[in-house]
């Protein structure tokens, strides 16, 4: 009977140890889960900011290209006007 009681006490002690280990493991899991969620959120925010930056960059590049095309067209028009015979005669006779 004494042996049975000692086995019982040992089993209870082992159960308590396993229960404590389980609680520690669950706490670690919850901590890791929170960190994972935070990292996931931060990655999503970074990707969103990166996408916004790329869109802004593309819009700026397009605006610059449009501006350059407009300036080139204006320059070409002015050169064409300056090469016209009427304008040449105007400057020659003036």
Buried (B, 14 or more C-beta within 10 A) or exposed (E): EEEEEEEEEEEEEEEEEEEEEEEEEEEEEEEEEEEEEEEEEEEEEEEEEEEEEEEEEEEEEEEEEEEEEEEEEEEEEEEEEEEEEEEEEEEEEE
